[in-house]
Amino acid sequence: MRPSLGYPATMSTLLWFRQDLRVADNEALAAAIEIGAPIVPVYIFSPEEEGDWAPGAASRWWLHGSLSRLDADLRRLGSRLILRRGPDSCQELLQLARECNATRVLWNRRYEPSVVTRDRRVKAEVQLASLEAHSFNGALLREPWLVSTKAGAAFQVFTPFWRHCLSLPDPLPPLACPRQMPAPKAWPESLPLEGLDLLPRINWAGGIGAAWAPGSASAEASLERFMTQAFDEYADARDRPDTAGTSRLSPHLHFGEISPRQVWDAVRRFALARGQHSTWRESRFLTELGWREFAYHLLYHFPHLPNQPLNSRFADFPWNSDPKGLSAWQRGTTGYPIVDAGMRQLWQTGWMHNRVRMIAASFLVKDLLLPWTQGAKWFWDTLVDADLANNTLGWQWVAGCGADASPYFRIFNPVTQATRFDPNGTYVREWVPELGRLPREWIHRPWDAPAGVLSDSDVQLGITYPQRLIEHDRARLAALTALATLKKPKV
């Protein structure tokens, strides 16, 4: 039982939703209910306040569906979601507080640099207006400022970070979904959901809609499916894009439709029910949740990371400028089947398997020698799970310039990777159907296939499927030469 905040229940409470679009295990919502006053839930769409990282096109599509489902969930509790649109969230909150006779504003915290700055200003201005302002942890297992090295510094290597986290007591169990919410006698005006203009004017999102269903119910169903069907094989299957071996929870976690505490608790209960009392906390799946925690830890302590490398040596890396190469990578026409399959899956469904993300990212920064920031921006616009902390960590890891990074000289060979993780070519055949008739021996390297095999498979390189942009071995040598130009770190 959480302690009561002890506020008089004579005026209404504004409950400011952000990336916590759920009613179960929602600390701010639980605190608002405990106060006992009427609750006015509000979502304010204000992309202007998020700097260079306003929601991309795929994220906006997801947000539309998630807000619709949150409103439905709130209505089942006797409430509803008020929608507002404005360049200044603080002014919208203060205006809504006047309309609702509210005396307090509650929300769950976010950790992106521009949002942290905004939220500090909001808290100060709300309090200056004689309103109470309180924020809660609704997105992480541990707040970034509560985890530190023995010297009191931020962690920069994952293994000691996660080992330290696992040495701490388990997170609090998730809060149950409330049965009802106290509502005001009269509701303030709300924009219609369509008024936020989140959906594309031209419907390019059909493939995304076929692949995904936003909302908490879908998140919980995905978690249940994963725990019962894929958890046991996760350590081996997670790297196989040709199988359904991952949880696909990433967009649900980003938008807060499910909390990491709910995931942690589900793993704990699943393991204990099977008598696994001692090893479940070290499971590979929870380690992936740990990487998410680590990403937010880094973003909070090093707010420059979305635009600048953590390893300052890479600020002077001699990147190429190649608009045609970048466009071919974006469109999935590089001539490397595993890379093209991933980029087409991304474009059509708003998501890409994590192993293929690493392969495609390595090809961009190490074969084409294009800046990791260009890849990060493309992913930001096209991923339904675009998350600033995770996106930044992933790209800097591949580029060799971030925390716990893969060394730059570790250059993924797209053919070797594809042969290992898509051995039968199942994944490539799904997303690059023009190569579908190629035998397994040649599916990942069509340029080496005999002319007769290509002809029998209806493949014409340069016509039905593109020639390679670059030969990998030559690109690898160029990447290592570029690396050698960087100054060595001072000892």
C-alpha positions, 0 to 999 in steps of 0.5 A: 500500500502506497502512503497517502499524499495527504491532500484535501479532496475538495478540488479536482486533480489534473492527471497528465498522461504522456508516455504512460498510456495505461490504467494498470500499474500507473503511479500517478493515476494511483496517487490521484485516486488516493487523493479522492478528488475528481480526476481530469485525465489529459493528454497534450500533444505538443511536438514543438517542445521535444526539439529535434525528436518530435514523434516521427510518422510511424510513432504518430500513427501508433499514438493515435491508436494508443490514445483511442484505446486509453480513452476507452479504458478510462471510460470503462472506469467512469472517466474519459481522456481530455485532448489538447493541442498546443506549443506550450504544455504548461499554459495548456495545463494552467488553462485546464486547471482554471476550467476544472477548478483544479489545485494539483497536477500529477504525472509520470516522469520522462527522461529525454533531455528536452522533456526534462527541461520542459518538465522542470519549467512546468513544475516551477510554473505550476507551483508559482500559480499556487498549484501542487505539482508531483511526478512519479516513476512510471517508466523504469525499474530504477530511476537513473539517479538512484543507480551509481557506481561505488564512486557515485558516478554514472555507469558506462558499461552494461555488465556492472550496471546490470549486476548492480541492479540485480543486487538490489531488492526486486521492484515493487509489484505492479499496481492493479487496475483501478475499478473506477475513477472519480469524475468531475460533475462537468467535463471540460472541452476536448479536441476530437482525436482526429484534431491532433492530426496524427494519421497520415494524409495519404494512407501509407500505414496499411502494413503497419496496421496489419502488423500491430494493434496499439493499446494495453490489451494488446500489450498484455496479450503479447506478453502472455503469448511470449511467456507461454510460447517463446520464453523458454527458447528466447536465449537461442531464438531471439537472434533468428529473424525467421522465427517468432522468437521475440516478445515484440513489446518494444512499442508497447513499452515505449508508449507506456501501454505496459510497464517494465514492472509488469514485465518483471513480475510476469517473468517472476511469477512464470518462473516461480510457478515452475519451481525456478526460484534462483535463476530467473532474475538472470534470464536473457529476457530480463537482461534485455529489459536491463539494456532498456534501463541502461539506455535511459541511465545513459540518456539521463546522465549524458543528455548530449548523446542523441547528437554527439558520440559518448566517445569524443574521438569519433567526433572527428570521424571522416564520414562520407557524404553519399545521398544515393547510397543513403537512399538505397539503404532507406529503400532496401535496394543495397543489393545485400538481401539481408539488409534489404529485407530488414529495411523493407520490413521496417518500411512496411511494418514499422518494425525490424528484428533486432539482429537485422537492425544491427546488420543494417546499421553496421552496413550503413556506418561501416560499409557505406561510411555514412554517419550513424546520426543519419541512420538514427533519424531514419529509424526515428521516423519509421519505427513504431517503437522509436525510443530516443534512449534505445535508438541512441544506444543502439546506433552508438553501439554499432558505430563503436562510439558509445557506452559498452560499444561494439568496437568499430573494427568489429564489422558485420559481414552481411552474408555471414550474418545472414547465413548464420541467423537466416540459414534457409533464407526464410526471412529474406524470401518473405521481404525480398520476394524477387529472390524467392526462387533462388536456392538456399546456397545463393539466397544471401549472395546472388552476385555469386550465383551462376548465370543459369541459376539466376535465369532459372530463378527469374533473377536479373541482377541490376534489373529485377534486383539491384547490383551490390552498392559496394563490395564488402571486403573493400568496404571493410578495408576502407572503414578500418583505414578511416578508423586509423585516422582518429587520434588515439585516446590519452592514457 
